[in-house]
Amino acid sequence: MSLTGNAEATAARTADSRWLELLTRAGFIGYGVVHLLFAWLALQIAFGNSREEGNQNGALRTLGAQPLGKFLLITIAVGLVAMAIWQALEAAVGHRFLQGRDRLFERITSVVRTVVFLWLAWTAVKVFQDASSNSADQQEALSEKLMTSAGGRWLVGLAGLVLAIVGIGMVIYGLKKKFERNLKTGEMSPKTRTLTRRLGMAGYAARGAVFAIAGLLIVVAAVKYDPEKARGLDAALRTLRDQSYGPILLALMALGIAAFGIYCFLQSRYRKV
């Protein structure tokens, strides 16, 4: 057997681990909790004066401040690491039920998910250690530093463009219900399948819209040399709030993010792992 074949066989055996599956399914529950807290922060931004960041970092810090918060942070971090390992394996040898461009797209998406899950796990650990500073401030500082370097504004603008494209892709992914091919829909009752479809569509559309707005703001920051706009999801939520009918639109977006959180709970049961 070739070296590549050996690597794929090893990856396949790891992917079949029962413990990895259980930890991954638990990770979906933690991921859902993070998005429910994210939605709550978005509502606070819409109708109040939230001092916390409107992003996953702020959600994790909010969780850490609750009773048993430290324990929950570590539990979520472990689940997220398991999800990252699972998605890395999916990127390497997974999605075999698809062919051609569909499989390539899902494998690339798995790479992105791996990075996201690892970043969230690291953030949870940093919050547990009380060493996590404001991520929006960090992003603004990094953008400002890059903009002062040769070609830095182009790099920041490109990053924003990629984020916007990812966001738009996420909206399309949700509205076309492509997420259903990763679910065990045959094990669902008709009511559960309908509920899961609606939550998935609303959730992916809302998350994608926030990411797209954040990406466009980063592009604007690069064009106008305004690092204050390059603050990621937090800036996207606050910018949307300040528009006409902004609080109402942001509240609807928060409901969509909450829908994604509940969808994650259903994924813990029905996702193909």
C-alpha positions as a Markdown table, in Angstrom:
| # | Residue | x | y | z |
|---|---|---|---|---|
| 1 | Met | 0.0 | 0.0 | 0.0 |
| 2 | Ser | 1.3 | 3.5 | -0.9 |
| 3 | Leu | 2.1 | 6.1 | 1.7 |
| 4 | Thr | -1.0 | 8.1 | 0.7 |
| 5 | Gly | -3.1 | 4.9 | 1.0 |
| 6 | Asn | -1.7 | 4.2 | 4.5 |
| 7 | Ala | -2.4 | 7.8 | 5.6 |
| 8 | Glu | -6.0 | 7.6 | 4.3 |
| 9 | Ala | -6.5 | 4.2 | 6.0 |
| 10 | Thr | -5.2 | 5.7 | 9.3 |
| 11 | Ala | -7.4 | 8.7 | 9.0 |
| 12 | Ala | -10.4 | 6.5 | 8.2 |
| 13 | Arg | -9.8 | 4.4 | 11.3 |
| 14 | Thr | -9.5 | 7.6 | 13.4 |
| 15 | Ala | -12.7 | 8.9 | 11.9 |
| 16 | Asp | -14.5 | 5.7 | 13.0 |
| 17 | Ser | -13.6 | 6.3 | 16.7 |
| 18 | Arg | -16.6 | 6.1 | 18.9 |
| 19 | Trp | -15.1 | 8.5 | 21.4 |
| 20 | Leu | -14.4 | 11.1 | 18.7 |
| 21 | Glu | -18.0 | 10.8 | 17.5 |
| 22 | Leu | -19.4 | 11.3 | 21.1 |
| 23 | Leu | -17.1 | 14.3 | 21.8 |
| 24 | Thr | -18.0 | 15.8 | 18.4 |
| 25 | Arg | -21.8 | 15.5 | 19.1 |
| 26 | Ala | -21.2 | 17.0 | 22.5 |
| 27 | Gly | -19.3 | 19.8 | 20.8 |
| 28 | Phe | -22.3 | 20.7 | 18.7 |
| 29 | Ile | -24.2 | 21.3 | 21.9 |
| 30 | Gly | -21.5 | 23.7 | 23.1 |
| 31 | Tyr | -21.4 | 25.3 | 19.7 |
| 32 | Gly | -25.1 | 25.9 | 19.9 |
| 33 | Val | -24.8 | 27.4 | 23.4 |
| 34 | Val | -22.2 | 29.9 | 22.1 |
| 35 | His | -24.5 | 31.0 | 19.3 |
| 36 | Leu | -27.5 | 31.4 | 21.6 |
| 37 | Leu | -25.3 | 33.7 | 23.8 |
| 38 | Phe | -24.1 | 35.5 | 20.6 |
| 39 | Ala | -27.8 | 36.1 | 19.7 |
| 40 | Trp | -28.5 | 37.4 | 23.2 |
| 41 | Leu | -25.6 | 39.9 | 22.8 |
| 42 | Ala | -26.9 | 41.0 | 19.4 |
| 43 | Leu | -30.3 | 41.7 | 21.0 |
| 44 | Gln | -28.6 | 43.8 | 23.7 |
| 45 | Ile | -26.7 | 45.7 | 21.1 |
| 46 | Ala | -30.0 | 46.3 | 19.2 |
| 47 | Phe | -32.0 | 47.7 | 22.1 |
| 48 | Gly | -29.4 | 48.5 | 24.8 |
| 49 | Asn | -25.9 | 49.5 | 25.4 |
| 50 | Ser | -24.0 | 46.2 | 25.6 |
| 51 | Arg | -20.5 | 46.6 | 26.9 |
| 52 | Glu | -19.6 | 43.1 | 25.7 |
| 53 | Glu | -18.4 | 42.3 | 22.2 |
| 54 | Gly | -21.1 | 41.2 | 19.7 |
| 55 | Asn | -19.3 | 38.0 | 18.6 |
| 56 | Gln | -18.3 | 34.5 | 19.7 |
| 57 | Asn | -15.6 | 35.9 | 21.9 |
| 58 | Gly | -18.1 | 38.0 | 23.8 |
| 59 | Ala | -20.4 | 35.0 | 24.1 |
| 60 | Leu | -17.7 | 32.9 | 25.7 |
| 61 | Arg | -16.8 | 35.6 | 28.1 |
| 62 | Thr | -20.4 | 36.0 | 29.1 |
| 63 | Leu | -20.6 | 32.2 | 29.7 |
| 64 | Gly | -17.4 | 32.3 | 31.7 |
| 65 | Ala | -18.9 | 34.8 | 34.1 |
| 66 | Gln | -21.8 | 32.5 | 35.0 |
| 67 | Pro | -21.9 | 29.9 | 37.8 |
| 68 | Leu | -19.9 | 26.8 | 36.6 |
| 69 | Gly | -18.8 | 29.0 | 33.7 |
| 70 | Lys | -15.2 | 27.9 | 33.9 |
| 71 | Phe | -16.2 | 24.2 | 33.8 |
| 72 | Leu | -18.5 | 24.9 | 30.8 |
| 73 | Leu | -15.7 | 26.7 | 29.0 |
| 74 | Ile | -13.3 | 23.8 | 29.2 |
| 75 | Thr | -16.1 | 21.3 | 28.3 |
| 76 | Ile | -16.9 | 23.4 | 25.2 |
| 77 | Ala | -13.2 | 23.7 | 24.3 |
| 78 | Val | -12.8 | 19.9 | 24.4 |
| 79 | Gly | -15.9 | 19.5 | 22.2 |
| 80 | Leu | -14.6 | 22.1 | 19.8 |
| 81 | Val | -11.2 | 20.4 | 19.5 |
| 82 | Ala | -13.0 | 17.1 | 18.7 |
| 83 | Met | -15.1 | 18.9 | 16.1 |
| 84 | Ala | -11.9 | 20.3 | 14.6 |
| 85 | Ile | -10.3 | 16.9 | 14.4 |
| 86 | Trp | -13.4 | 15.5 | 12.8 |
| 87 | Gln | -13.5 | 18.2 | 10.2 |
| 88 | Ala | -9.8 | 17.9 | 9.5 |
| 89 | Leu | -10.4 | 14.2 | 8.8 |
| 90 | Glu | -13.4 | 15.1 | 6.6 |
| 91 | Ala | -11.2 | 17.5 | 4.6 |
| 92 | Ala | -8.6 | 14.7 | 4.2 |
| 93 | Val | -10.8 | 11.6 | 3.4 |
| 94 | Gly | -14.4 | 12.5 | 4.0 |
| 95 | His | -17.5 | 13.5 | 2.0 |
| 96 | Arg | -17.2 | 10.3 | -0.1 |
| 97 | Phe | -20.9 | 10.3 | -0.8 |
| 98 | Leu | -20.4 | 13.3 | -3.0 |
| 99 | Gln | -18.5 | 13.5 | -6.3 |
| 100 | Gly | -16.7 | 16.1 | -8.4 |
| 101 | Arg | -17.1 | 19.8 | -7.5 |
| 102 | Asp | -19.6 | 19.1 | -4.7 |
| 103 | Arg | -17.1 | 17.0 | -2.8 |
| 104 | Leu | -14.3 | 19.5 | -3.4 |
| 105 | Phe | -16.5 | 22.3 | -2.1 |
| 106 | Glu | -17.4 | 20.3 | 1.1 |
| 107 | Arg | -13.7 | 19.4 | 1.7 |
| 108 | Ile | -12.7 | 23.1 | 1.4 |
| 109 | Thr | -15.6 | 24.0 | 3.7 |
| 110 | Ser | -14.3 | 21.4 | 6.2 |
| 111 | Val | -10.9 | 23.1 | 6.2 |
| 112 | Val | -12.5 | 26.4 | 7.0 |
| 113 | Arg | -14.6 | 24.8 | 9.8 |
| 114 | Thr | -11.4 | 23.2 | 11.2 |
| 115 | Val | -9.8 | 26.6 | 11.6 |
| 116 | Val | -13.0 | 28.1 | 13.1 |
| 117 | Phe | -13.4 | 25.3 | 15.6 |
| 118 | Leu | -9.7 | 25.5 | 16.7 |
| 119 | Trp | -9.9 | 29.3 | 17.0 |
| 120 | Leu | -13.1 | 29.1 | 19.2 |
| 121 | Ala | -11.5 | 26.3 | 21.3 |
| 122 | Trp | -8.4 | 28.5 | 21.8 |
| 123 | Thr | -10.6 | 31.5 | 22.7 |
| 124 | Ala | -12.5 | 29.4 | 25.3 |
| 125 | Val | -9.1 | 28.4 | 26.9 |
| 126 | Lys | -7.9 | 32.0 | 26.9 |
| 127 | Val | -11.2 | 33.1 | 28.5 |
| 128 | Phe | -10.8 | 30.3 | 31.1 |
| 129 | Gln | -7.3 | 31.7 | 31.9 |
| 130 | Asp | -8.7 | 35.3 | 32.2 |
| 131 | Ala | -6.2 | 36.2 | 29.5 |
| 132 | Ser | -8.6 | 37.0 | 26.6 |
| 133 | Ser | -8.6 | 40.7 | 25.7 |
| 134 | Asn | -11.2 | 42.3 | 23.4 |
| 135 | Ser | -10.9 | 40.5 | 20.1 |
| 136 | Ala | -12.5 | 43.4 | 18.2 |
| 137 | Asp | -9.8 | 45.7 | 19.6 |
| 138 | Gln | -7.1 | 43.2 | 18.6 |
| 139 | Gln | -8.5 | 43.0 | 15.0 |
| 140 | Glu | -8.6 | 46.7 | 14.8 |
| 141 | Ala | -5.0 | 47.0 | 16.0 |
| 142 | Leu | -3.8 | 44.3 | 13.6 |
| 143 | Ser | -5.6 | 46.0 | 10.7 |
| 144 | Glu | -4.0 | 49.4 | 11.6 |
| 145 | Lys | -0.6 | 47.8 | 11.8 |
| 146 | Leu | -1.0 | 46.0 | 8.4 |
| 147 | Met | -2.3 | 49.2 | 6.7 |
| 148 | Thr | 0.9 | 51.0 | 7.6 |
| 149 | Ser | 3.1 | 48.4 | 5.8 |
| 150 | Ala | 3.7 | 48.2 | 2.1 |
| 151 | Gly | 0.8 | 46.4 | 0.5 |
| 152 | Gly | -0.9 | 46.1 | 3.9 |
| 153 | Arg | -4.1 | 47.8 | 2.8 |
| 154 | Trp | -4.4 | 45.4 | -0.1 |
| 155 | Leu | -4.0 | 42.5 | 2.2 |
| 156 | Val | -6.6 | 43.8 | 4.6 |
| 157 | Gly | -9.0 | 44.5 | 1.7 |
| 158 | Leu | -8.4 | 41.0 | 0.3 |
| 159 | Ala | -9.2 | 39.5 | 3.8 |
| 160 | Gly | -12.4 | 41.5 | 3.9 |
| 161 | Leu | -13.4 | 40.4 | 0.4 |
| 162 | Val | -12.8 | 36.7 | 1.3 |
| 163 | Leu | -14.9 | 37.1 | 4.4 |
| 164 | Ala | -17.7 | 38.8 | 2.5 |
| 165 | Ile | -17.6 | 36.0 | -0.1 |
| 166 | Val | -17.7 | 33.3 | 2.6 |
| 167 | Gly | -20.7 | 35.1 | 4.1 |
| 168 | Ile | -22.6 | 35.3 | 0.8 |
| 169 | Gly | -21.8 | 31.6 | 0.2 |
| 170 | Met | -23.2 | 30.8 | 3.7 |
| 171 | Val | -26.4 | 32.5 | 2.8 |
| 172 | Ile | -26.7 | 30.6 | -0.5 |
| 173 | Tyr | -25.8 | 27.4 | 1.3 |
| 174 | Gly | -28.6 | 27.9 | 3.7 |
| 175 | Leu | -31.3 | 29.1 | 1.3 |
| 176 | Lys | -30.6 | 26.2 | -1.0 |
| 177 | Lys | -30.8 | 23.8 | 1.9 |
| 178 | Lys | -27.5 | 22.2 | 1.1 |
| 179 | Phe | -26.9 | 21.5 | 4.7 |
| 180 | Glu | -29.5 | 18.7 | 4.6 |
| 181 | Arg | -27.1 | 16.4 | 2.7 |
| 182 | Asn | -24.9 | 16.3 | 5.9 |
| 183 | Leu | -27.9 | 15.2 | 8.1 |
| 184 | Lys | -29.5 | 11.9 | 8.7 |
| 185 | Thr | -32.8 | 13.1 | 7.4 |
| 186 | Gly | -34.1 | 9.5 | 7.0 |
| 187 | Glu | -34.0 | 9.1 | 10.8 |
| 188 | Met | -36.2 | 12.3 | 11.3 |
| 189 | Ser | -39.9 | 12.4 | 11.7 |
| 190 | Pro | -41.6 | 14.7 | 9.2 |
| 191 | Lys | -42.1 | 17.4 | 11.8 |
| 192 | Thr | -38.5 | 17.2 | 13.0 |
| 193 | Arg | -37.2 | 17.4 | 9.4 |
| 194 | Thr | -39.4 | 20.5 | 8.7 |
| 195 | Leu | -38.2 | 22.2 | 11.9 |
| 196 | Thr | -34.6 | 21.4 | 11.1 |
| 197 | Arg | -34.8 | 22.7 | 7.6 |
| 198 | Arg | -36.4 | 26.0 | 8.7 |
| 199 | Leu | -33.9 | 26.5 | 11.5 |
| 200 | Gly | -30.9 | 25.7 | 9.2 |
| 201 | Met | -32.1 | 28.1 | 6.5 |
| 202 | Ala | -32.7 | 30.9 | 9.0 |
| 203 | Gly | -29.5 | 30.2 | 10.8 |
| 204 | Tyr | -27.1 | 30.0 | 7.9 |
| 205 | Ala | -28.7 | 33.1 | 6.2 |
| 206 | Ala | -28.4 | 35.2 | 9.4 |
| 207 | Arg | -24.8 | 34.1 | 10.1 |
| 208 | Gly | -23.9 | 34.6 | 6.5 |
| 209 | Ala | -25.3 | 38.1 | 6.4 |
| 210 | Val | -23.3 | 39.1 | 9.5 |
| 211 | Phe | -20.1 | 37.7 | 8.0 |
| 212 | Ala | -20.8 | 39.5 | 4.7 |
| 213 | Ile | -21.4 | 42.8 | 6.4 |
| 214 | Ala | -18.3 | 42.4 | 8.5 |
| 215 | Gly | -16.2 | 41.6 | 5.3 |
| 216 | Leu | -17.6 | 44.6 | 3.5 |
| 217 | Leu | -16.7 | 46.9 | 6.4 |
| 218 | Ile | -13.1 | 45.6 | 6.4 |
| 219 | Val | -12.9 | 46.4 | 2.7 |
| 220 | Val | -14.2 | 49.9 | 3.4 |
| 221 | Ala | -11.7 | 50.2 | 6.2 |
| 222 | Ala | -8.9 | 49.3 | 3.8 |
| 223 | Val | -10.1 | 51.7 | 1.1 |
| 224 | Lys | -10.6 | 54.6 | 3.4 |
| 225 | Tyr | -7.7 | 53.8 | 5.7 |
| 226 | Asp | -10.1 | 53.6 | 8.7 |
| 227 | Pro | -9.1 | 50.7 | 11.0 |
| 228 | Glu | -12.0 | 51.4 | 13.4 |
| 229 | Lys | -14.3 | 49.8 | 10.9 |
| 230 | Ala | -12.2 | 46.6 | 10.8 |
| 231 | Arg | -13.6 | 45.2 | 14.0 |
| 232 | Gly | -15.2 | 42.1 | 12.6 |
| 233 | Leu | -18.6 | 40.9 | 13.7 |
| 234 | Asp | -18.9 | 43.4 | 16.5 |
| 235 | Ala | -18.6 | 46.3 | 14.0 |
| 236 | Ala | -21.0 | 44.6 | 11.7 |
| 237 | Leu | -23.7 | 44.4 | 14.3 |
| 238 | Arg | -23.2 | 48.0 | 15.6 |
| 239 | Thr | -23.1 | 49.4 | 12.1 |
| 240 | Leu | -26.4 | 47.6 | 11.2 |
| 241 | Arg | -28.0 | 48.9 | 14.4 |
| 242 | Asp | -27.2 | 52.5 | 13.4 |
| 243 | Gln | -29.1 | 52.3 | 10.1 |
| 244 | Ser | -32.7 | 53.2 | 9.5 |
| 245 | Tyr | -34.8 | 50.4 | 11.1 |
| 246 | Gly | -31.4 | 49.0 | 12.2 |
| 247 | Pro | -32.6 | 47.8 | 15.7 |
| 248 | Ile | -35.4 | 45.8 | 14.1 |
| 249 | Leu | -33.2 | 44.3 | 11.4 |
| 250 | Leu | -30.6 | 43.4 | 14.0 |
| 251 | Ala | -33.2 | 41.8 | 16.2 |
| 252 | Leu | -34.3 | 39.7 | 13.3 |
| 253 | Met | -30.7 | 38.7 | 12.6 |
| 254 | Ala | -30.3 | 37.8 | 16.3 |
| 255 | Leu | -33.3 | 35.5 | 16.0 |
| 256 | Gly | -31.6 | 33.9 | 13.0 |
| 257 | Ile | -28.4 | 33.4 | 15.0 |
| 258 | Ala | -30.5 | 31.9 | 17.8 |
| 259 | Ala | -32.1 | 29.6 | 15.2 |
| 260 | Phe | -28.7 | 28.4 | 14.2 |
| 261 | Gly | -27.9 | 27.7 | 17.9 |
| 262 | Ile | -31.0 | 25.5 | 18.2 |
| 263 | Tyr | -30.1 | 23.9 | 14.8 |
| 264 | Cys | -26.7 | 22.9 | 16.4 |
| 265 | Phe | -28.6 | 21.0 | 19.1 |
| 266 | Leu | -30.4 | 19.0 | 16.4 |
| 267 | Gln | -27.1 | 18.4 | 14.6 |
| 268 | Ser | -25.7 | 16.8 | 17.7 |
| 269 | Arg | -28.3 | 14.1 | 17.1 |
| 270 | Tyr | -28.7 | 13.9 | 13.4 |
| 271 | Arg | -25.4 | 15.1 | 11.8 |
| 272 | Lys | -23.5 | 12.5 | 9.9 |
| 273 | Val | -20.3 | 12.0 | 11.9 |
